[in-house]
Each structure stands twice: as structure tokens, then as C-alpha cells.
């Protein structure tokens, strides 16, 4: 049940950034397909870290390319 609540928080934050996680959309590249700048991706990761109350190492934060990679690192 705890993971379900955490996933709901994550999905809500992605929706705030206009990113849908339905179907194959969770595998799109944030930089190339959605044309997000690194600053916005880092802001997204920061908000997700606050909601999940977990820290992601900087090396991992700079390496992620897709929403599913971010979710896997936080759960």
C-alpha cells in the first residue's frame, strides 16, 4: 500500500510538468522527445525527491533520460 501511495504522488508531479505516464509515454526521452532542458529535468527530480522523501545521487540524476528511469531510482 505504501508503494501505491508513493506512485500516486509521483504520477501527480509528472502531470504537473505535463508528462503523461500512460502506455509507452513513460519510456520517452525527456531531452530529445519532450525537448526539456536539463534545468527543468533537475527541477522535476527535486520535486519528486521531496514528495518521496528520498535522495537521488547527483550522478544518477544527471544520467536519467526517461520518466521510468527516475521512478525506478526513487522506488
JOLIN-V529970 format. One record per residue. N is the residue number from 1. OMEGA is omega as a letter, one per 40 degrees, with the letter a starting at -180 (999 if undefined). NEAR is the number of other C-alpha atoms within 12 Angstrom. D_CENTER is the distance of its C-alpha to the mean C-alpha in whole Angstrom. Layout:
BEGIN
n:N omega:OMEGA near:NEAR d_center:D_CENTER
n:N omega:OMEGA near:NEAR d_center:D_CENTER
END
This chain:
BEGIN
n:1 omega:a near:7 d_center:20
n:2 omega:i near:10 d_center:18
n:3 omega:i near:14 d_center:15
n:4 omega:i near:12 d_center:16
n:5 omega:i near:14 d_center:15
n:6 omega:i near:23 d_center:12
n:7 omega:i near:23 d_center:11
n:8 omega:i near:19 d_center:12
n:9 omega:a near:24 d_center:11
n:10 omega:a near:35 d_center:7
n:11 omega:i near:28 d_center:8
n:12 omega:a near:21 d_center:10
n:13 omega:i near:27 d_center:8
n:14 omega:i near:32 d_center:6
n:15 omega:i near:18 d_center:10
n:16 omega:i near:16 d_center:11
n:17 omega:i near:23 d_center:10
n:18 omega:a near:17 d_center:12
n:19 omega:i near:29 d_center:9
n:20 omega:a near:23 d_center:11
n:21 omega:a near:25 d_center:10
n:22 omega:i near:14 d_center:14
n:23 omega:a near:10 d_center:15
n:24 omega:a near:13 d_center:15
n:25 omega:i near:18 d_center:12
n:26 omega:i near:24 d_center:9
n:27 omega:a near:24 d_center:11
n:28 omega:i near:24 d_center:12
n:29 omega:a near:24 d_center:11
n:30 omega:a near:33 d_center:9
n:31 omega:a near:21 d_center:13
n:32 omega:a near:13 d_center:15
n:33 omega:a near:16 d_center:15
n:34 omega:i near:22 d_center:13
n:35 omega:i near:16 d_center:15
n:36 omega:i near:21 d_center:12
n:37 omega:a near:17 d_center:14
n:38 omega:i near:20 d_center:13
n:39 omega:a near:15 d_center:13
n:40 omega:i near:20 d_center:11
n:41 omega:i near:28 d_center:8
n:42 omega:i near:27 d_center:9
n:43 omega:i near:20 d_center:10
n:44 omega:i near:32 d_center:6
n:45 omega:i near:38 d_center:6
n:46 omega:i near:26 d_center:9
n:47 omega:i near:26 d_center:9
n:48 omega:i near:35 d_center:6
n:49 omega:i near:26 d_center:9
n:50 omega:a near:18 d_center:12
n:51 omega:a near:23 d_center:11
n:52 omega:a near:28 d_center:11
n:53 omega:i near:16 d_center:14
n:54 omega:i near:18 d_center:13
n:55 omega:i near:20 d_center:13
n:56 omega:i near:26 d_center:11
n:57 omega:a near:17 d_center:14
n:58 omega:a near:14 d_center:14
n:59 omega:i near:11 d_center:15
n:60 omega:a near:19 d_center:12
n:61 omega:i near:29 d_center:10
n:62 omega:a near:23 d_center:12
n:63 omega:a near:21 d_center:12
n:64 omega:a near:28 d_center:9
n:65 omega:a near:29 d_center:9
n:66 omega:i near:33 d_center:8
n:67 omega:a near:37 d_center:5
n:68 omega:i near:27 d_center:7
n:69 omega:i near:22 d_center:7
n:70 omega:a near:38 d_center:4
n:71 omega:i near:32 d_center:6
n:72 omega:a near:21 d_center:9
n:73 omega:a near:25 d_center:9
n:74 omega:a near:29 d_center:9
n:75 omega:999 near:23 d_center:11
END
